[in-house]
Amino acid sequence: MLKELWSDKFISNDKIRDKIVFNENLNVVLGADHAVNSIGKSTFLMIVDFVFGGDDYVEKTNYIIANVGHHSINYMFQFNSEKCYFSRNTEDYKKVLICNENYVPIDEIGIDKYRELLFEKYNIGLPYISFRNIVSRYFRVYGRDNSNEQRPLHVFPKEKTGLPVNSLIQLFNKYEPIDAYQRDVDYASDKKSAHNKAQKYTLIPSINKSTYIKNITEIKNLKLELEQIQYAKDDMIATSLDQTDEFIKLKIEHSKLKRARSSLFNEFEVVSRKIENSENQNNYEVLSDFFENVNVKRFEDINNFHTQIYQILINEFEESKEKIQIKIDNITENMLVLEKLMEATGYNQDVPKSLVQRISTISTAINRMKNENNQYDQSIEFKKILDEKKKDLFDVRKNITLELSSLLNKHMDTLNDKIYNGEKTPPQITFYDNNDYLFEVINDAGTGAKYRGMLIFDLVILDKTPLPAIIHDSFLYKNVEDQAVQEILKLYNTINKQVFISLDKIESYSDSAQSILKSNQVIYLSPNGNELFGKSWNKKKQS
């Protein structure tokens, strides 16, 4: 919880104010009884938002810097027994100083890390949602643009559709199934988008439905023409089935002979090489030039013996060669006979060139149109899958939003009955299209009823979720009945979380309501030196 806050720019009657100490539940910024403006009530609440990691105190109230100058806001959070001291300056507001108990800086962290630290220290423990996404929607201070009584989930008026509802679902920790279905939708959408881009850049064909239907008819006609061409081709190739069968038989036999002849050609070549390499002439006389007393005749006798044996082998090779040649000649004669028989069947293997070109043209056209239609079918399939995934997502969101609306409306009805003793209709929230919502008070379109409905809504959210605190500025109560405000003040004290509010002219409320306000007052502001900064700068200077 936020425990204390201090700045040397907080002045009361020319003196620096003491540290402002906060309560565990209701914390009231009390204004003067006569409802004076521009004394710092909203500014103080904006500073509370600032210490919870907001930026609007600097970015939306530049008139304060112009009149006060840059300054530091020192503050302490207490989490159980742990005290955490910080300081944040309006000039370098994207950093937060970590301090000791005397607010002497000992370290610094960036604003994002600081928000993560608060998320951790408050034990929020929710996936998919950030600390500021949680608190910023329910810190309703004048000037923050999140106080549209008909759009209480919006952090600013033109927030993208779906984000406010997503934030609520995430705050109730029911977003996980939606995230899973959303990822399926994103994947299907990416595939469809990639296919569309490929068509856009003509990487793949793109056609419309009329072309798709035309292609189907054209493919059918071309296939019929192809069949007719095939029939004509068959007539050219064989006048009858018997001729075709006879030709095929002869062709098979011719192929066998051709393979056998090829094998014999190889054998013939091998034998011929052996004969060519068989010549053997040796001159042993030269040995006497190198060796004395060499018996040359002995060498010649041995060689003659070998030559006789080799001559026998050569004769055998020659004989084998002649036999192979005879076989080759016989096979060749048989092949010639078969070729004449094949010619006699009347089977024509040659197809006219024009016919071949037409077959090629038709095949190309069929393939092109098939590809076009396949891509069209794929486009339809991608769209079908995406639509199915979207419907799955729609259904799961619908179930979750129905569950949430039932829960919220039930508890808002309970609180409303406590305020009005069951006599007035409660606020209710209705989700439509699963991404947007309608917030209203049943049968009551009055401004006060709508603001009262938003106050009740915030109390339910504070009570039923990890939201650590809410802020309600005084303008939210202006149109709400005094009796209702008194009862809402009592409800603030029943929730064990911090509520920061500002109010003035408390004499209009009952004694019990005034007692609640005064007992929970953390700072009192009034004109003539007791403004938040000890002065008001909205008065004209006297010349």
C-alpha positions as CSV (number, residue, x, y, z in Angstrom):
1,M,0.0,0.0,0.0
2,L,1.0,3.6,-0.5
3,K,2.0,4.7,3.0
4,E,3.4,8.2,2.8
5,L,4.0,11.1,0.4
6,W,6.0,14.3,0.6
7,S,7.4,17.2,-1.4
8,D,9.1,20.4,-0.4
9,K,6.7,22.1,-2.9
10,F,3.7,21.1,-0.8
11,I,3.0,24.4,1.2
12,S,0.5,25.4,3.8
13,N,0.5,29.0,5.0
14,D,4.1,29.5,3.8
15,K,5.4,26.4,5.5
16,I,6.3,23.0,3.9
17,R,3.7,20.5,4.8
18,D,4.5,17.4,6.9
19,K,4.6,14.0,5.3
20,I,1.1,12.9,4.2
21,V,0.3,9.5,5.7
22,F,-2.2,7.2,4.1
23,N,-4.8,4.8,5.4
24,E,-5.2,1.2,4.5
25,N,-8.7,1.8,3.1
26,L,-10.3,5.1,2.4
27,N,-8.1,8.2,1.9
28,V,-9.9,11.5,1.6
29,V,-8.5,14.7,0.0
30,L,-10.9,17.2,1.7
31,G,-11.8,20.5,0.3
32,A,-13.3,23.6,1.9
33,D,-17.0,23.6,2.8
34,H,-17.9,26.1,0.2
35,A,-16.6,24.0,-2.8
36,V,-13.7,26.2,-3.9
37,N,-12.0,25.2,-7.1
38,S,-8.3,25.3,-8.1
39,I,-7.0,24.5,-4.6
40,G,-5.2,21.2,-5.7
41,K,-7.6,18.4,-5.0
42,S,-7.4,16.9,-8.5
43,T,-3.7,17.7,-8.7
44,F,-3.1,15.8,-5.5
45,L,-4.9,12.7,-6.9
46,M,-2.9,13.1,-10.2
47,I,0.2,12.9,-8.0
48,V,-1.1,9.7,-6.5
49,D,-1.4,8.4,-10.0
50,F,2.2,9.7,-10.6
51,V,3.6,7.6,-7.8
52,F,1.7,4.6,-9.2
53,G,3.7,4.9,-12.3
54,G,1.5,7.3,-14.3
55,D,2.8,10.1,-16.5
56,D,-0.2,12.4,-16.7
57,Y,0.9,14.6,-13.8
58,V,3.8,15.8,-16.0
59,E,2.3,15.5,-19.5
60,K,-1.2,16.9,-18.8
61,T,-0.6,19.6,-16.1
62,N,2.2,21.6,-17.6
63,Y,0.8,24.7,-15.9
64,I,1.9,23.3,-12.6
65,I,5.6,23.1,-13.7
66,A,5.2,26.6,-15.1
67,N,4.1,28.0,-11.7
68,V,5.9,25.7,-9.3
69,G,9.0,24.6,-11.3
70,H,10.3,21.1,-11.5
71,H,10.2,19.2,-8.3
72,S,10.5,15.8,-6.7
73,I,7.7,13.7,-5.2
74,N,9.0,11.5,-2.4
75,Y,6.9,8.5,-1.2
76,M,7.0,5.2,0.5
77,F,5.1,2.0,-0.2
78,Q,4.7,-0.6,2.5
79,F,4.2,-4.3,1.5
80,N,3.7,-6.3,4.7
81,S,6.7,-5.3,6.8
82,E,8.8,-4.2,3.9
83,K,9.1,-0.4,3.3
84,C,10.1,0.8,-0.1
85,Y,11.2,4.4,-0.5
86,F,11.2,6.2,-3.8
87,S,11.5,9.6,-5.4
88,R,10.4,10.7,-8.8
89,N,11.2,14.1,-10.4
90,T,9.0,16.0,-12.9
91,E,12.0,16.8,-15.1
92,D,13.4,13.4,-15.4
93,Y,10.2,11.5,-14.9
94,K,11.1,8.4,-16.9
95,K,13.4,7.4,-14.0
96,V,12.6,6.6,-10.4
97,L,15.1,6.9,-7.6
98,I,15.3,4.2,-5.0
99,C,16.0,5.9,-1.6
100,N,16.7,5.2,2.0
101,E,14.2,6.3,4.7
102,N,15.5,9.9,4.5
103,Y,14.9,9.9,0.8
104,V,18.6,10.0,-0.1
105,P,19.0,8.2,-3.5
106,I,20.8,4.9,-3.4
107,D,19.9,3.6,-6.9
108,E,17.7,4.4,-9.9
109,I,15.6,2.4,-12.3
110,G,13.6,3.2,-15.5
111,I,9.9,3.7,-15.3
112,D,9.1,0.4,-17.0
113,K,11.2,-1.5,-14.4
114,Y,9.5,0.5,-11.7
115,R,6.0,-0.5,-12.9
116,E,7.1,-4.1,-13.1
117,L,8.4,-3.8,-9.5
118,L,5.0,-2.5,-8.3
119,F,3.3,-5.4,-10.3
120,E,5.5,-7.8,-8.4
121,K,5.2,-6.2,-4.9
122,Y,1.4,-6.1,-5.2
123,N,1.5,-9.8,-6.0
124,I,-0.8,-9.3,-9.0
125,G,0.6,-12.3,-10.8
126,L,-1.5,-12.1,-13.9
127,P,-0.3,-12.9,-17.4
128,Y,-1.0,-10.8,-20.5
129,I,-1.5,-7.5,-18.7
130,S,0.7,-4.8,-17.3
131,F,0.5,-2.8,-14.1
132,R,-0.5,0.4,-15.8
133,N,-3.1,-1.4,-18.0
134,I,-4.7,-2.4,-14.7
135,V,-4.7,0.7,-12.6
136,S,-4.9,3.4,-15.2
137,R,-8.5,2.5,-16.1
138,Y,-9.7,3.0,-12.6
139,F,-7.7,6.0,-11.5
140,R,-10.4,8.5,-12.4
141,V,-9.0,12.0,-12.1
142,Y,-10.2,15.1,-13.9
143,G,-8.1,15.6,-17.0
144,R,-7.2,11.9,-17.5
145,D,-10.0,11.3,-20.1
146,N,-11.0,7.9,-18.6
147,S,-14.2,9.0,-16.8
148,N,-16.8,8.6,-19.5
149,E,-19.7,7.3,-17.3
150,Q,-21.0,5.3,-20.3
151,R,-17.5,3.8,-21.1
152,P,-16.0,2.9,-17.8
153,L,-13.5,0.3,-19.3
154,H,-11.9,2.8,-21.6
155,V,-8.6,4.4,-20.6
156,F,-9.2,7.1,-23.2
157,P,-12.2,7.8,-25.4
158,K,-10.8,6.5,-28.7
159,E,-9.1,3.4,-27.4
160,K,-9.1,0.7,-30.0
161,T,-12.1,-1.6,-30.0
162,G,-11.5,-4.8,-28.1
163,L,-8.7,-3.6,-25.9
164,P,-10.9,-2.4,-23.0
165,V,-12.8,-5.7,-23.0
166,N,-9.5,-7.7,-23.3
167,S,-8.2,-5.8,-20.3
168,L,-11.2,-6.8,-18.2
169,I,-10.9,-10.4,-19.2
170,Q,-7.2,-10.4,-18.4
171,L,-7.9,-8.7,-15.1
172,F,-10.2,-11.6,-14.2
173,N,-7.4,-14.1,-15.4
174,K,-9.6,-15.6,-18.1
175,Y,-7.6,-14.6,-21.1
176,E,-5.5,-17.8,-21.7
177,P,-8.1,-19.7,-23.8
178,I,-8.7,-16.6,-25.8
179,D,-5.0,-16.2,-26.4
180,A,-4.7,-19.7,-27.7
181,Y,-7.6,-19.3,-30.1
182,Q,-6.3,-15.8,-31.1
183,R,-2.9,-17.4,-32.1
184,D,-4.8,-19.9,-34.3
185,V,-6.7,-17.0,-35.9
186,D,-3.4,-15.1,-36.4
187,Y,-1.7,-18.1,-38.0
188,A,-4.6,-18.8,-40.4
189,S,-4.8,-15.1,-41.2
190,D,-1.0,-15.0,-42.0
191,K,-1.3,-17.9,-44.3
192,K,-4.3,-16.4,-46.1
193,S,-2.4,-13.0,-46.3
194,A,0.7,-14.7,-47.7
195,H,-1.3,-16.5,-50.4
196,N,-3.1,-13.2,-51.3
197,K,0.3,-11.4,-51.6
198,A,1.7,-14.1,-53.8
199,Q,-1.3,-13.7,-56.1
200,K,-1.0,-9.9,-55.9
201,Y,2.7,-10.0,-57.1
202,T,1.7,-12.7,-59.7
203,L,3.9,-15.3,-58.1
204,I,0.9,-17.6,-58.4
205,P,-2.2,-17.2,-60.5
206,S,-5.3,-15.3,-59.3
207,I,-8.7,-15.8,-60.8
208,N,-12.3,-15.0,-59.9
209,K,-15.2,-17.4,-59.6
210,S,-16.5,-16.9,-63.1
211,T,-13.0,-17.7,-64.6
212,Y,-12.9,-20.8,-62.2
213,I,-16.2,-22.1,-63.7
214,K,-15.1,-21.3,-67.2
215,N,-11.9,-23.2,-66.6
216,I,-13.8,-26.3,-65.5
217,T,-15.8,-26.3,-68.7
218,E,-12.7,-25.6,-70.8
219,I,-10.7,-28.4,-69.1
220,K,-13.5,-30.8,-69.8
221,N,-13.6,-29.8,-73.5
222,L,-9.9,-30.0,-73.9
223,K,-9.8,-33.5,-72.3
224,L,-12.4,-34.6,-74.7
225,E,-10.4,-33.3,-77.6
226,L,-7.3,-35.0,-76.2
227,E,-9.2,-38.3,-76.1
228,Q,-10.3,-37.8,-79.7
229,I,-6.7,-37.1,-80.8
230,Q,-5.6,-40.2,-78.9
231,Y,-8.1,-42.2,-80.9
232,A,-6.9,-40.8,-84.1
233,K,-3.3,-41.5,-83.1
234,D,-4.2,-45.1,-82.3
235,D,-5.7,-45.5,-85.7
236,M,-2.5,-44.3,-87.3
237,I,-0.4,-46.5,-85.2
238,A,-2.4,-49.7,-85.6
239,T,-5.4,-50.5,-87.8
240,S,-6.5,-53.3,-85.5
241,L,-5.7,-54.7,-82.1
242,D,-4.3,-57.9,-83.7
243,Q,-1.8,-55.8,-85.7
244,T,-0.8,-54.0,-82.6
245,D,-0.3,-57.3,-80.7
246,E,1.7,-58.9,-83.5
247,F,3.9,-55.8,-83.8
248,I,4.6,-55.8,-80.1
249,K,5.5,-59.5,-80.1
250,L,7.9,-59.0,-83.0
251,K,9.4,-55.9,-81.4
252,I,10.1,-57.8,-78.2
253,E,11.8,-60.6,-80.2
254,H,13.8,-58.0,-82.2
255,S,15.0,-56.4,-78.9
256,K,16.2,-59.7,-77.6
257,L,18.2,-60.4,-80.7
258,K,19.6,-56.9,-80.6
259,R,20.8,-57.3,-77.0
260,A,22.3,-60.7,-77.9
261,R,24.1,-59.3,-80.9
262,S,25.5,-56.4,-78.8
263,S,26.9,-59.0,-76.4
264,L,28.6,-60.9,-79.3
265,F,30.1,-57.6,-80.6
266,N,31.8,-57.2,-77.2
267,E,33.2,-60.8,-77.3
268,F,34.5,-60.3,-80.8
269,E,36.3,-57.1,-79.7
270,V,38.0,-58.9,-76.8
271,V,39.2,-61.8,-79.0
272,S,40.5,-59.4,-81.6
273,R,42.6,-57.5,-79.0
274,K,44.2,-60.8,-77.8
275,I,45.3,-61.7,-81.3
276,E,46.8,-58.3,-81.9
277,N,48.8,-58.5,-78.7
278,S,50.1,-62.0,-79.4
279,E,53.1,-61.0,-81.7
280,N,56.4,-62.1,-80.1
281,Q,59.8,-61.1,-81.6
282,N,62.8,-61.3,-79.4
283,N,66.4,-60.5,-80.3
284,Y,68.7,-62.1,-77.9
285,E,71.9,-61.2,-79.8
286,V,72.0,-57.9,-78.0
287,L,72.6,-59.7,-74.7
288,S,76.2,-60.5,-75.9
289,D,76.8,-56.8,-76.0
290,F,76.3,-56.7,-72.3
291,F,77.2,-60.1,-71.0
292,E,80.3,-62.2,-72.1
293,N,79.9,-65.9,-72.9
294,V,76.1,-65.7,-72.9
295,N,74.5,-68.9,-74.3
296,V,72.1,-67.1,-76.8
297,K,71.1,-70.4,-78.4
298,R,69.7,-71.7,-75.1
299,F,67.5,-68.6,-74.9
300,E,66.3,-69.1,-78.4
301,D,65.4,-72.7,-77.8
302,I,63.3,-71.8,-74.8
303,N,61.5,-69.0,-76.7
304,N,60.8,-71.3,-79.7
305,F,59.0,-73.7,-77.3
306,H,56.9,-70.9,-75.9
307,T,56.2,-69.6,-79.4
308,Q,54.8,-73.0,-80.5
309,I,52.5,-73.1,-77.5
310,Y,51.3,-69.5,-78.1
311,Q,50.7,-70.2,-81.8
312,I,48.3,-72.9,-80.7
313,L,46.4,-70.3,-78.6
314,I,46.3,-67.9,-81.5
315,N,44.8,-70.5,-83.7
316,E,42.1,-71.1,-81.1
317,F,41.4,-67.4,-80.9
318,E,41.1,-67.1,-84.7
319,E,38.7,-70.1,-84.7
320,S,36.6,-68.5,-81.9
321,K,36.6,-65.2,-83.7
322,E,35.2,-66.9,-86.8
323,K,32.5,-68.6,-84.8
324,I,31.5,-65.3,-83.1
325,Q,31.3,-63.6,-86.5
326,I,29.0,-66.4,-87.8
327,K,26.7,-65.9,-84.8
328,I,26.6,-62.2,-85.4
329,D,25.8,-62.6,-89.0
330,N,23.0,-65.1,-88.2
331,I,21.5,-62.8,-85.6
332,T,21.7,-59.8,-88.1
333,E,19.9,-61.8,-90.7
334,N,17.1,-62.7,-88.2
335,M,16.8,-59.1,-87.1
336,L,16.3,-58.1,-90.8
337,V,13.6,-60.7,-91.1
338,L,11.8,-59.4,-88.0
339,E,12.1,-55.8,-89.2
340,K,10.4,-56.8,-92.5
341,L,7.7,-58.7,-90.6
342,M,7.1,-55.6,-88.3
343,E,6.8,-53.4,-91.3
344,A,4.3,-55.9,-92.8
345,T,2.0,-55.5,-89.8
346,G,1.1,-51.9,-91.0
347,Y,1.9,-50.5,-87.5
348,N,3.0,-46.9,-87.8
349,Q,5.2,-45.5,-85.0
350,D,5.5,-42.0,-86.5
351,V,2.9,-39.4,-85.3
352,P,2.5,-36.2,-87.4
353,K,4.3,-33.2,-86.0
354,S,1.1,-31.1,-86.0
355,L,-0.6,-33.7,-83.9
356,V,2.3,-33.7,-81.4
357,Q,2.2,-29.9,-81.2
358,R,-1.6,-29.9,-80.6
359,I,-1.3,-32.5,-77.8
360,S,1.4,-30.3,-76.2
361,T,-0.7,-27.2,-76.5
362,I,-3.7,-28.9,-74.9
363,S,-1.7,-30.4,-72.1
364,T,-0.1,-27.0,-71.3
365,A,-3.5,-25.3,-71.3
366,I,-5.0,-28.0,-69.0
367,N,-2.2,-27.7,-66.6
368,R,-2.4,-23.9,-66.5
369,M,-6.1,-23.9,-65.8
370,K,-5.8,-26.7,-63.3
371,N,-3.2,-24.6,-61.4
372,E,-5.4,-21.5,-61.6
373,N,-8.3,-23.5,-60.2
374,N,-6.1,-25.1,-57.5
375,Q,-5.0,-21.7,-56.3
376,Y,-8.6,-20.5,-56.3
377,D,-9.6,-23.6,-54.3
378,Q,-6.7,-22.9,-51.9
379,S,-7.9,-19.3,-51.5
380,I,-11.4,-20.6,-50.6
381,E,-9.9,-23.1,-48.2
382,F,-7.7,-20.5,-46.5
383,K,-10.8,-18.3,-46.0
384,K,-12.8,-21.2,-44.8
385,I,-10.2,-22.1,-42.2
386,L,-9.8,-18.5,-41.1
387,D,-13.6,-18.2,-40.7
388,E,-13.7,-21.3,-38.7
389,K,-10.9,-20.1,-36.4
390,K,-12.7,-16.8,-36.0
391,K,-15.9,-18.5,-35.1
392,D,-14.0,-20.6,-32.5
393,L,-12.5,-17.4,-31.1
394,F,-15.9,-15.7,-31.1
395,D,-17.5,-18.6,-29.3
396,V,-14.9,-18.8,-26.5
397,R,-15.0,-15.0,-26.1
398,K,-18.8,-15.1,-25.9
399,N,-18.8,-17.7,-23.2
400,I,-16.2,-15.8,-21.1
401,T,-17.9,-12.4,-21.6
402,L,-21.3,-13.9,-20.6
403,E,-19.7,-15.3,-17.5
404,L,-18.1,-11.9,-16.7
405,S,-21.3,-9.9,-17.3
406,S,-23.3,-12.3,-15.1
407,L,-20.7,-12.0,-12.3
408,L,-20.4,-8.2,-12.6
409,N,-24.1,-7.6,-12.9
410,K,-24.8,-9.8,-9.9
411,H,-22.4,-7.9,-7.6
412,M,-23.3,-4.5,-8.9
413,D,-27.0,-5.4,-8.1
414,T,-25.9,-6.4,-4.6
415,L,-24.1,-3.1,-4.0
416,N,-26.8,-1.1,-5.6
417,D,-29.3,-2.7,-3.2
418,K,-27.1,-1.7,-0.2
419,I,-27.2,1.9,-1.4
420,Y,-30.9,2.1,-2.2
421,N,-32.3,-0.7,0.0
422,G,-33.4,-2.6,-3.2
423,E,-35.6,0.2,-4.4
424,K,-33.7,1.4,-7.6
425,T,-32.5,-0.4,-10.7
426,P,-28.8,-1.3,-10.8
427,P,-26.2,-0.6,-13.4
428,Q,-25.4,-3.5,-15.8
429,I,-22.8,-4.3,-18.4
430,T,-23.6,-6.1,-21.7
431,F,-21.0,-7.3,-24.1
432,Y,-21.8,-7.4,-27.8
433,D,-19.8,-8.7,-30.7
434,N,-17.5,-10.0,-27.9
435,N,-15.3,-6.9,-28.4
436,D,-17.4,-4.1,-27.2
437,Y,-19.8,-3.3,-24.4
438,L,-22.8,-1.3,-23.3
439,F,-22.8,0.1,-19.8
440,E,-26.1,1.5,-18.5
441,V,-28.4,1.8,-15.5
442,I,-31.6,-0.2,-16.2
443,N,-34.5,2.1,-17.1
444,D,-32.6,5.2,-15.9
445,A,-30.8,7.5,-18.4
446,G,-30.1,10.2,-15.8
447,T,-26.5,11.6,-15.6
448,G,-26.4,11.0,-11.8
449,A,-27.5,7.4,-12.2
450,K,-24.8,6.8,-14.8
451,Y,-22.0,8.2,-12.6
452,R,-23.3,6.3,-9.6
453,G,-23.2,3.2,-11.8
454,M,-19.6,3.8,-12.7
455,L,-18.7,4.2,-9.0
456,I,-20.4,0.9,-8.2
457,F,-18.7,-0.8,-11.1
458,D,-15.3,0.3,-9.9
459,L,-16.0,-1.0,-6.4
460,V,-16.9,-4.4,-7.8
461,I,-13.7,-4.5,-9.8
462,L,-11.7,-3.4,-6.8
463,D,-13.2,-6.1,-4.7
464,K,-13.2,-9.0,-7.2
465,T,-9.8,-8.6,-8.9
466,P,-6.1,-7.9,-8.1
467,L,-6.6,-4.2,-8.8
468,P,-4.7,-2.6,-5.9
469,A,-6.5,0.7,-5.6
470,I,-8.9,3.1,-7.2
471,I,-9.1,6.9,-7.4
472,H,-12.3,8.9,-7.6
473,D,-12.1,12.6,-8.1
474,S,-14.8,15.0,-6.7
475,F,-16.4,15.7,-10.1
476,L,-17.7,12.1,-10.2
477,Y,-20.0,12.8,-7.3
478,K,-21.4,16.1,-8.5
479,N,-24.6,14.6,-10.1
480,V,-25.0,11.7,-7.6
481,E,-27.6,12.0,-4.9
482,D,-26.2,12.9,-1.5
483,Q,-27.8,9.9,0.1
484,A,-26.2,7.6,-2.5
485,V,-22.7,9.3,-1.9
486,Q,-23.1,8.7,1.8
487,E,-23.7,5.0,1.2
488,I,-20.9,4.7,-1.3
489,L,-18.5,6.2,1.4
490,K,-19.5,3.4,3.7
491,L,-18.8,0.8,1.0
492,Y,-15.3,2.3,0.4
493,N,-14.5,1.3,4.0
494,T,-15.6,-2.3,3.6
495,I,-13.0,-3.2,1.0
496,N,-9.5,-4.0,2.3
497,K,-7.8,-2.0,-0.4
498,Q,-6.9,1.6,-0.8
499,V,-9.4,4.1,-2.2
500,F,-8.3,7.7,-2.9
501,I,-11.1,10.3,-3.2
502,S,-11.5,14.0,-3.1
503,L,-14.7,15.8,-1.9
504,D,-15.7,19.2,-0.6
505,K,-18.8,21.0,0.9
506,I,-19.2,18.0,3.3
507,E,-21.8,19.9,5.3
508,S,-24.3,18.7,2.7
509,Y,-23.9,15.1,3.9
510,S,-25.2,13.4,7.0
511,D,-23.3,13.4,10.2
512,S,-22.2,9.8,9.7
513,A,-20.9,10.6,6.2
514,Q,-19.0,13.6,7.5
515,S,-17.6,11.5,10.2
516,I,-16.3,9.0,7.6
517,L,-14.8,11.8,5.6
518,K,-13.0,13.5,8.5
519,S,-11.7,10.3,10.1
520,N,-10.2,9.3,6.7
521,Q,-8.9,12.7,5.8
522,V,-5.2,12.7,4.7
523,I,-5.0,16.3,3.6
524,Y,-7.2,19.4,3.8
525,L,-7.1,22.0,1.1
526,S,-8.6,25.5,1.1
527,P,-7.9,28.9,-0.5
528,N,-5.8,31.8,0.8
529,G,-2.5,29.9,1.4
530,N,-3.7,26.4,2.2
531,E,-3.8,25.3,-1.5
532,L,-1.6,22.2,-2.2
533,F,1.3,24.4,-3.3
534,G,0.4,27.2,-0.9
535,K,-1.0,29.5,-3.5
536,S,-3.4,29.8,-6.4
537,W,-2.3,31.1,-9.8
538,N,-5.7,31.5,-11.4
539,K,-6.2,35.1,-10.1
540,K,-5.5,38.2,-12.2
541,K,-2.6,40.2,-11.0
542,Q,-3.6,43.7,-9.8
543,S,-1.9,46.5,-11.6
